[in-house]
Amino acid sequence: MGKQVDKDFTTALEQASQTQSKLSQKVIRVFFSSPFGGLELEREELTKKYWPQLQSLCSRHGYTFVPVDLRWGITSDLSANASTIMICLSEIDRSDIFVGFFGQ
């Protein structure tokens, strides 16, 4: 069952990316990464406060801002599965910018 969920999730990400590419050739994909189970408050502030600003800035310059945040698509069960690493690496490859959150 876990492999099917991973496959379905990967397929959904690929379809979303293809649709986005058809809509706009000027896309900036930013992959946001942090340890599972940490830095939730910081990420929440980022999504509520800064993503709208980034979207506005990109839009003013003719770009589409596409944040990639797998914390919404990867469950704790899936995070224990080795194929999750492949999903993350695939998304990193497709992204223009990588932002990593690290802390103690």
Secondary structure, DSSP 4 states (H G I P E B T S, - for coil): -HHHHHHHHHHHHHHHHHHHHHH-S-EEEEEEE--TTS-HHHHHHIIIIIHHHHHHHHHHTT-EEEEEEGGGT--HHHHTSTHHHHHHHHHHHH-SEEEE----
